């Protein structure tokens, strides 16, 4: 197998002279489904209040915000959970030709300050829930107080929000005066190079890296997914995607899955997005029932909850027609369990929804199947070309394992200010994903396992752990987990003083492990914590050049898990 192409023919024309905002709000692309009743169904619903936001309001608020911001800043950082004005903020910034970098709202001060500093963000948009951390990070990054804007608070807001302007105040200001900005139309081809997003990806090594995504990338991926959805030949009532559907919008918009697949693809396809800022599973069940939600874009931990949480039986989920899982592999066992709980739904998986470098979707659920091929991460989408590369550099055949290497119209350009990592990942238009896969005769992708959809860079954790006084050497690997996909596990060579203490007191080993885990928990976002545990080891295996033999320890961790020897792992909480 030299190369395999996503079936379904080439996608329709992908405009290369539009910004993301112009594509979403201003043009009628040939692939765009017609919304029911001439766009009468809302684009978004605010979960907490039931407020419906229709196309005219989305467009007007985008214009107002752009008009208020027109002369101020060229790179904007958003640090917020999901909000109905999140998309409006993104598109307003794009109207101005500026760039968005979206930060994880769970970041602690140091992590947010790092993102703001390396991107040189000039404006920070913060949700009131995140205000304290955002302000401290802004001060650390040298951002003046007049460069801070707040999303509007609904409930649970911080007691004191200060005098910072809100999105609604900016929108009102912008709509009250004549248009002050000139929205330049891109030259033909310019959309392929003009940056829209600096989205962060851990990749496989080092600290999080800023991925340079041009406007053409998300536009192309939306066209690819929409073209595939338009190929459905099932009866209307049995189709996975239909204009007029209602979609769950709880997966975070800062993540590439939420940003492209949910915030852009779903609304482009005529779906109403119920925007939920905070994950609470029981509240989500209530929202599904209240708004008659049809589409559930999820990650494996949510599937576990749907299968096992006792509250599921207390709510009417009959409106749900399709579940699409992404960001981490979903086991065949979980698919079977979910089909027993919700026997009438479509279930499928996609790949690329954790892959910032591919600007999201590489494969999508098979449109002709109600329950997609067990273990499959979907079928390659039209426009994708894939290779599976063996360790010796040769190309694997069908059903043979190797590293997935892909190219297509949506690929990111490079990492910002990181030539070495760029050369490793982006090679002559191909993206080296670092994931082991097989591809079968039907162009279906099978992954061989990242924590809740987030790539965790072992080297980042290892560098931090080496600062702990009881750690002499360390290697971090992923241990498979049904709930999270993988969990970080640290193999640690204890320092000489720690070994001495442990010899004198058998209980000291537990205290040292707890201290090492706390060392990470205190400064890292939740998915980077050592939920897989800490295991002591005499020596970290390395090759002659000093490179960690991570695969050796990964295999050892799998064996220990199978034998029930990973006693330090955290228990999943439903």
Buried (B, 14 or more C-beta within 10 A) or exposed (E): BEEBBBBBEEBBEBBBBBBBBBBBBEEEBEBBBEBEEEBEBBBBBBBBEEBBBBBEBBBBBBBBBBBBBBEBBEBBBBBBBBBBBBBBBBBBBBBBBBBBBBBBBBBBBEBBBBBBBBBEBBBBBBBBBBBEBBBBBBEBBEBEEEBBBBBBBBEEBBEEEEEBEBBBBBBBBBBEEEEEBEBEEBEEEBBBEBBBBBBBBBBBBBBBBBBBBBBBBBBBBBBBBBBBBBEBEEEEEEBBBBBBBBBBBBBBBBBBBBBBBBBBBBBBBBBBBBBBBBBEBBBBBBBBBBBEBBBBBBBBBBBBBBBBBEBBEEBEBEBBBBBBBBBBBBBEEBBEBBBEBBEEBBBBBBBBBBBBBBBBBBBBBBBEBBBBBBBBBBBBBBBBBBBBBEEEEEBBEEEEBBBBBBBBBBBBBBBBEBEEBBEBBBEEEBBBBBBBBBBBEEBBBBBEBBBBBBBBBBBBBBEBBEEBEBBBBBBBBBBBBBBBBBBBBBBBBBBEEBBEBBEEEEEBBBBBBEBBBEBBBEEBBEBBBBBBBBBBBEEBBBEEEEEBEBEBBBEBBBEBBEEEEBEBBBEBEE
